[in-house]
Each structure stands twice: as C-alpha cells, then as structure tokens.
Amino acid sequence: MPCLLVALYLRRSTNERLQADSLHTQEQILRAYAKGHSMMVVAVYRDSASGTSTKHRRAFLQMVETITHGAPFTAVLVRDVSRFGRFYDMDEAAFFEVLFLGHHVKTIYCEEVFTSDTTPMASLIKSVRRVMAAEYSRDRARLVRYGQARATRMGFHVTGPAPYGLQRVMVGDNGEPVCELRPGEWKALSSHRTVLGPGRSDQLATVQTIFAEFTSMGRTVAEIVRRLNAEGVASPQGSRWNAPTVAAILRNPRYTGVSRYRMRGSPPVNETASELVLGRFPGSPTIAQEVWDQAQERVAASVRRTSNDELAGDLRKAYELNGCAEERMLTKLPRRLCWETINARFFGGIEGALSQAYVAEIASARASVEGVLKSSFDVEADSEGWMIQSSLSVSFRCAWARAGSCTGHCHRPQREAGRDLPCEARTDPITSLPLLRDRAACG
C-alpha cells in the first residue's frame, strides 16, 4: 500500500518567550499521526505569527502558492482548527480549505474529532470550532488592550522601545527601581512594571539642545539636522540624522513625562474610533511643559497636512501617467507616500482614492458649470442637476455616474416656433470629466 504524501503546517503566536517549544511539540504530534496512518512527510511549514490574518504568515502563504501551482503532497496535517488560523471571518477559514480541495489537497485536523470528515455533522462542529477559536483571540485582545491602557494611566511604559535619550527601567511592586533594561530585554516577573527614566547624559543633552534650537533660537528642522551631522553626533539608529528623526523627537510627548497608549480595536468590533490613553511617568521630565507647548505651536504652524482630496488628485495624475494602479506608482507622485498611508487614508486603498479623486473633480466641474449658468440665467440647483428659467427654457438632469451619459432637452416655449433640441451630458471613461455638448445649435 503506497504512502500518502503529506505536508505539516505548524503555527504559534508571536510571543516566543511563552511558546518556545510550541512548534517542536506540534511537529512531534503531527509526525506521530503521520507515522500511525502510513503517511510520508515531504514538507514542513512553520509560522510564528498571529492567526487572525495571513498578513505576516509567510510560510502559510508559501504553502498556498505551492498548492495552487501543483503540490508534491495530497494532504496538509494541522494540529487543530486554531493552528490553521483564528480568522475573525469564518468564511475566510473555509475559503482556504476549499481552495486546497480544489487542487486535490485535503486538510486534516489531527486532534479534532472530525479530522478530515466532510459529513454535515462534522461540518457543523468545524464551524463551531472556528467561531470558538476566533472568539478566544478576540477576548484575549480585549483583555490585553484593557490591561495596557490601565498600566499606561498608572504611568508605566507598556510597549515599544525607549525614545532617544531615555531608557526602560524595571520597577518592583513598591515602585523602587530593580534594574535597567537594555534593548531586547524583557522584565522578568509579571508583578514588575516598566517605566521610562533618563538615559545617557549626552543623548539627553542632544534632545534638550534640539528643543532649545527649535523654540528659542528659531532654527528649522533642516538646520538642526545639518548641525548635528556636522558635529558628528550619532542618531538613534547610529547613523546620520535626517529630518523625520528630528521631527519625531519634537513631537514625542514622552520627553515631558507623559506616557500614552492608543487603543486600536483588533478587530474593530463595537469601536467607533481609536482611544488615546494618557498617563504620567514618575520623576522629572526631560523637557519642560512650556518648551514643549512652544515646539508644538511651531510644528503645527510649519507642517501642513495634505488633504485627502489633494492626495487623491495626485494619485489620479499618477494613474493617468503610468496607466496602472499599483504600489510602484506611488514613487511617481509629487508627494511620496507609502502604501500603508494610502490604505489608512482611503477606504479601499488606491481604488478608493481614485474614486474620491473622480468625485472631487466632478464636484469642482459641476460648481464651475453652475457658476457660468448663474451668470446668465436664473438657476435652481438640486442634487440631480439644474433648472434654468429664461426666454429659452432649459431643463437638465444628470446622474453623475463614473462613466456613462444622461440626456436632457433644450426647448423653446410653445408660443415660439421651433423644435426640441436634445442635449447630452457624457462622462468620458478616460478622464471621467463631464462633457456637455449640443446635438443641434440653439438658434
């Protein structure tokens, strides 16, 4: 009897300290299952990432690509449903399983009661297990966000590296310092906390000098960068200084002793917006509050945030110039943006931005046409178009579609000789601009 060729998929969450042996344990269980069922393991895929999506699961995506291009195995062994993924959308989890089946590769859950069974009862239990896996992840995320927000309000540092010039200090239950934490080190006990304290004296002096030059001396960020590089001062990355690094220091409230934590829903269930939680670190701040306020006023006056309409217009110009709507076209923009910025600003990413560019341009063109008409006629405007009353009665109605046409009529009153003169409004599919033309001249 020939052996069934299988692949193993192993996944653990991103907390490597608490799950150091998770992948090894999973592999032992799956190999024992394969041996007991006359299976031969030909590939192993390992992920150390969250199972709520496939964004950072490189091994999973590699497995999907291998299966869709002709895999050398006919089954994938997974320990249970949660290892395959804790997808918040149940259909997403089922999609990948059906995708594998479409390429003659079945998914076997070795420690589930249904394994690879496809009966109605097994499908029902599998759906329940998927919901349970997703709810577990959702509950854990909610508890973690609550705990980190509470610690922030108490003045503790909960996440991320220490800013330039500061350092992380582990404190005990009584608030007394225990030891300093170097980059990459973690606190030893769950009862201990982390706060931010003064770091190296030369770095603290650099931070204070940056704020003094920006507020008291009136220097620009570019001038501060040139001065730091000319004096050979090492940046936080250990290389040369640049404008974004200095601007980040000027906008960081932790130098005033304020701790902050932004609660982001993951997934955003029953949350309308991100909540910014603030606290205050113990000890003296590096920068006085008055100096910080002056710096923020100048930063706000010197930094102009580009509106979404302007960004959408730039994206549309790049689209028309390059003929594509992909990430590489962002490098062609006058304002260089990253892919993440576009996805954060616009619902639907680049396609949403292009749609907004069309809407903004149509609104601008409509306002221009309405201005021209109002200069010569009595115009009543509504959401559908304009109604013009004069000796030459014109009615025009237009549904502003992305690409298409709508028609109206220009006609003389009945007491005058003449005929109806049809007009047409058309949106060009390339430029998406409304073009109004008469089919016959109004004599």
C-alpha positions in Angstrom: 0.0 0.0 0.0 1.6 3.3 -1.1 2.2 6.0 1.5 0.2 9.2 1.4 2.4 12.2 0.9 1.6 15.0 3.3 2.9 18.4 4.5 2.9 19.7 8.1 1.7 23.2 9.0 2.9 24.5 12.4 2.0 27.9 13.9 2.5 29.7 17.1 1.6 33.2 18.1 4.2 35.9 18.2 5.0 35.5 21.9 8.1 33.4 21.5 9.1 33.5 25.2 5.9 31.7 26.4 5.7 29.3 23.5 9.3 28.4 22.9 8.6 24.7 22.4 5.2 25.1 20.7 6.4 24.4 17.2 8.6 21.5 18.3 5.6 19.9 20.2 3.3 20.4 17.2 5.8 18.7 14.9 6.1 15.7 17.2 2.3 15.3 17.4 1.9 15.6 13.6 4.8 13.2 12.8 3.4 10.6 15.2 0.0 10.9 13.5 1.6 10.6 10.1 3.5 7.5 11.1 0.4 5.9 12.6 -1.6 6.4 9.4 1.1 5.3 6.9 1.9 8.9 5.7 5.2 10.3 4.5 6.1 13.9 5.4 7.6 15.7 2.4 7.3 19.3 3.6 7.1 21.3 6.8 5.8 24.9 7.0 6.5 26.9 10.2 4.9 30.3 11.2 5.5 32.5 14.2 2.7 35.0 13.7 -0.9 35.8 14.7 -3.5 33.6 13.2 -6.2 36.3 12.8 -5.0 37.0 9.2 -2.4 35.8 6.7 -0.6 39.2 6.5 2.6 38.1 8.4 2.3 34.3 7.8 4.9 33.8 5.2 5.0 30.0 5.5 1.2 29.8 5.1 1.3 31.9 2.0 4.1 29.9 0.6 2.1 26.7 1.3 -0.9 28.3 -0.5 1.3 29.2 -3.5 2.8 25.7 -3.6 -0.6 24.0 -3.5 -2.1 26.3 -6.2 0.8 25.6 -8.5 0.9 21.8 -8.1 2.0 20.5 -4.7 4.0 17.3 -4.3 1.7 16.2 -1.5 -2.0 15.4 -1.3 -2.8 16.5 2.3 -1.9 19.0 4.9 -1.7 18.0 8.6 -2.6 20.6 11.2 -2.9 20.1 14.9 -6.3 21.7 15.3 -8.5 24.4 13.9 -6.8 27.2 15.9 -3.4 26.4 14.5 -4.8 26.7 10.9 -6.0 30.2 11.8 -8.1 32.2 14.2 -9.8 34.1 11.4 -12.4 36.6 12.5 -14.3 35.9 9.3 -15.4 32.3 9.3 -15.7 32.3 5.5 -12.0 33.1 5.2 -11.0 30.0 7.1 -13.3 27.9 5.0 -12.0 29.5 1.8 -8.5 28.2 2.2 -9.7 24.7 3.0 -11.9 24.7 -0.1 -9.1 26.2 -2.1 -6.8 23.3 -1.1 -9.6 20.8 -2.0 -9.9 22.4 -5.5 -6.2 21.5 -6.1 -6.7 17.9 -4.7 -5.2 18.7 -1.3 -7.2 18.0 1.8 -6.8 19.5 5.2 -6.6 17.0 8.2 -7.0 18.3 11.7 -5.2 15.6 13.7 -6.5 16.5 17.2 -10.1 17.3 16.2 -12.9 14.8 16.4 -13.7 15.3 12.7 -10.1 15.2 11.3 -10.9 15.3 7.6 -14.6 14.3 7.7 -16.9 16.2 5.4 -20.3 14.9 6.8 -22.9 17.5 7.7 -22.3 16.9 11.5 -18.6 17.3 11.1 -19.0 20.5 9.1 -21.3 21.9 11.9 -18.7 21.0 14.6 -15.9 22.5 12.5 -17.8 25.8 12.1 -18.4 26.0 15.9 -14.7 25.3 16.5 -13.8 28.1 14.1 -16.1 30.5 16.0 -14.6 29.4 19.3 -11.0 30.0 18.0 -11.9 33.5 16.7 -13.7 34.4 19.9 -10.8 33.3 22.1 -8.4 35.6 20.1 -10.9 38.5 20.3 -11.4 38.1 24.1 -7.6 37.9 24.6 -7.1 41.1 22.5 -9.7 42.9 24.5 -8.1 42.0 27.9 -4.7 42.9 26.7 -5.8 46.3 25.5 -7.6 46.9 28.8 -4.5 45.9 30.8 -2.1 48.0 28.8 -4.5 51.0 29.0 -4.7 50.7 32.8 -0.9 50.4 33.1 -0.5 53.5 30.9 -2.9 55.5 33.1 -0.8 54.4 36.1 2.3 55.9 34.5 4.0 52.7 33.2 5.6 52.1 29.8 3.7 49.2 28.2 5.0 48.8 24.6 7.8 49.8 22.2 11.4 50.7 22.7 12.5 53.7 24.7 12.8 57.0 22.9 16.2 58.6 22.1 17.7 59.9 25.4 15.5 57.7 27.6 15.8 54.2 28.9 13.5 51.5 30.2 13.7 50.8 33.9 12.1 47.8 35.6 10.5 48.6 39.0 9.0 46.4 41.7 5.7 46.3 43.4 6.8 49.2 45.7 7.9 51.4 42.7 11.6 51.1 43.5 13.9 50.5 40.5 15.1 46.9 40.1 17.4 47.2 37.1 17.8 48.9 33.7 16.6 47.0 30.7 18.8 47.0 27.6 17.3 46.9 24.1 15.8 43.4 23.5 15.5 42.6 27.2 12.1 41.9 28.9 11.0 42.2 32.5 11.4 39.0 34.5 8.1 38.9 36.6 4.6 39.7 35.7 4.3 41.7 39.0 7.1 44.0 37.9 6.5 47.1 35.7 8.5 49.2 33.3 8.9 52.9 33.4 10.9 55.4 31.3 13.9 57.1 33.0 16.8 59.3 32.0 19.2 57.7 29.6 22.7 58.6 28.6 23.7 62.1 29.5 25.0 63.0 26.0 21.7 61.9 24.4 19.7 63.9 26.9 21.8 66.9 26.2 21.2 66.4 22.5 17.4 66.2 23.0 17.4 69.4 25.1 19.5 71.2 22.5 17.2 70.2 19.7 14.2 71.7 21.6 16.1 74.8 22.5 17.3 75.5 19.0 13.8 74.9 17.6 12.0 77.1 20.1 14.4 79.7 21.5 16.8 80.1 18.5 14.1 79.7 15.8 16.1 77.2 13.7 14.4 74.9 11.3 14.5 71.2 11.3 16.8 71.1 8.3 19.2 73.5 10.1 19.3 71.3 13.2 19.9 68.2 11.1 22.9 69.9 9.3 24.3 71.0 12.7 24.1 67.5 14.2 25.7 65.8 11.2 28.4 68.4 11.0 29.3 67.8 14.7 29.3 64.0 14.2 26.5 63.3 16.7 25.2 59.8 16.3 21.5 59.5 15.5 19.2 57.0 17.3 19.9 54.5 14.6 23.6 55.1 14.9 23.9 56.8 11.5 23.4 60.3 10.2 20.5 62.4 11.3 17.6 63.2 9.0 14.5 65.5 9.1 11.9 62.8 10.1 14.1 61.7 13.1 14.3 65.2 14.5 10.6 65.9 13.8 9.7 62.7 15.7 11.7 63.9 18.7 10.0 67.3 18.6 6.5 65.6 18.6 7.2 62.9 21.2 5.3 63.8 24.4 7.3 61.2 26.5 10.0 63.8 26.9 7.6 65.8 29.1 6.9 62.7 31.3 3.6 61.7 29.6 3.0 58.1 28.7 0.5 57.2 26.1 -1.2 54.2 24.6 -3.5 54.1 21.6 -6.2 51.5 21.8 -6.9 50.1 18.4 -9.7 47.5 18.0 -8.4 44.3 16.6 -10.8 43.6 15.0 -12.6 46.9 15.3 -15.8 45.5 16.8 -18.2 47.9 18.6 -15.5 50.6 18.4 -16.1 53.9 16.6 -12.6 55.4 16.9 -9.2 54.8 18.4 -8.9 55.9 22.0 -5.7 57.7 23.2 -4.9 56.8 26.8 -2.5 59.1 28.7 -0.6 58.8 31.9 2.5 60.4 33.6 5.8 58.8 34.4 7.4 59.4 37.8 10.3 61.7 38.1 11.3 64.9 36.5 10.6 65.4 32.8 13.4 65.9 30.2 11.6 68.9 28.6 9.6 71.5 30.4 5.9 71.7 29.5 6.3 75.4 28.4 9.1 74.5 26.0 7.0 71.5 24.7 4.0 73.7 24.1 6.1 76.3 22.1 7.6 73.5 20.0 4.1 72.1 19.2 2.8 75.5 18.2 5.7 76.0 15.8 5.4 72.4 14.4 1.6 73.0 13.8 2.3 76.3 12.0 5.1 74.8 9.8 3.6 71.5 8.9 0.7 71.4 6.5 -1.3 68.2 6.3 -2.2 67.3 2.8 -5.9 66.8 2.4 -7.4 63.6 1.1 -8.7 65.4 -2.0 -5.2 66.6 -2.8 -3.7 63.1 -2.3 -6.5 61.6 -4.4 -5.8 64.1 -7.2 -2.1 63.2 -7.1 -3.0 59.5 -7.3 -5.2 60.1 -10.3 -2.5 62.0 -12.1 0.0 59.2 -11.5 -2.6 56.7 -12.7 -3.2 58.6 -15.9 0.6 58.9 -16.4 1.6 55.3 -15.7 -1.6 53.5 -16.7 -1.6 51.4 -13.5 -3.0 51.4 -10.0 -0.3 49.6 -8.1 2.1 50.2 -5.3 5.0 51.1 -7.6 3.1 54.1 -9.0 3.4 55.8 -5.6 7.0 56.6 -6.3 5.9 58.8 -9.2 3.9 61.2 -7.0 4.9 64.7 -6.2 4.3 63.8 -2.6 6.0 60.5 -1.9 3.7 58.2 0.1 3.8 54.7 1.3 1.3 52.0 0.6 0.2 51.9 4.2 -0.6 55.6 4.2 -2.9 55.3 1.3 -4.7 52.3 2.9 -5.0 54.3 6.2 -6.4 57.4 4.5 -8.8 55.9 2.0 -11.3 53.0 2.3 -10.4 50.6 -0.4 -6.8 51.7 -0.8 -5.8 53.1 -4.2 -9.1 52.2 -5.8 -10.9 54.2 -3.2 -8.6 57.1 -3.6 -9.1 57.1 -7.4 -12.9 57.1 -6.8 -12.6 60.0 -4.4 -10.5 61.9 -7.0 -13.3 61.4 -9.5 -15.9 62.6 -7.1 -13.9 65.7 -6.2 -13.2 66.6 -9.8 -16.8 66.2 -10.8 -17.9 68.4 -7.9 -15.4 71.0 -9.0 -16.6 70.9 -12.6 -20.2 71.0 -11.5 -19.5 74.1 -9.5 -17.8 75.7 -12.4 -20.7 74.9 -14.8 -23.2 76.2 -12.2 -21.3 79.4 -11.9 -21.3 80.0 -15.6 -25.0 79.3 -15.8 -25.9 81.6 -12.9 -24.1 84.4 -14.6 -26.6 84.4 -17.4 -29.8 82.7 -16.2 -31.9 82.2 -13.1 -30.7 78.8 -12.0 -32.2 76.4 -9.4 -29.8 73.7 -8.5 -30.5 70.4 -6.7 -28.8 67.1 -6.3 -29.8 65.9 -9.7 -28.9 68.9 -11.9 -30.1 72.4 -12.7 -33.3 74.1 -13.7 -32.9 77.2 -15.8 -35.7 79.6 -16.4 -35.5 82.2 -19.2 -36.9 83.0 -22.6 -35.1 79.9 -23.7 -36.3 77.3 -21.2 -33.7 74.7 -20.5 -34.0 71.7 -18.2 -31.1 69.5 -17.5 -30.9 66.5 -15.3 -27.8 64.4 -14.7 -26.9 61.4 -12.5 -23.2 61.8 -12.1 -22.1 58.3 -12.9 -18.5 57.3 -13.2 -18.7 56.6 -17.0 -22.0 56.9 -18.9 -24.4 59.5 -20.2 -27.7 61.2 -19.4 -29.8 63.4 -21.6 -32.0 66.4 -21.2 -33.7 68.8 -23.6 -33.4 72.4 -24.5 -36.7 73.7 -25.9 -38.4 76.9 -26.7 -41.8 77.8 -25.3 -44.9 76.6 -27.2 -45.7 80.0 -28.4 -42.5 80.2 -30.3 -41.7 78.3 -33.4 -39.0 75.8 -33.1 -38.3 72.3 -32.1 -36.9 70.5 -29.1 -33.1 70.4 -29.2 -31.7 67.4 -27.4 -28.6 67.8 -25.3 -26.3 65.2 -24.0 -24.0 65.0 -20.9 -21.4 62.4 -21.1 -18.6 61.4 -18.7 -15.5 60.4 -20.5 -14.3 56.9 -19.4 -10.6 58.0 -19.5 -10.6 61.4 -17.9 -14.0 61.0 -16.1 -14.8 64.6 -16.9 -18.4 65.7 -17.8 -18.5 66.9 -21.4 -21.7 68.9 -22.2 -22.4 69.2 -25.9 -25.4 70.2 -28.0 -26.6 67.9 -30.7 -28.0 70.9 -32.6 -27.3 74.5 -32.2 -29.9 76.6 -30.4 -30.8 79.3 -33.0 
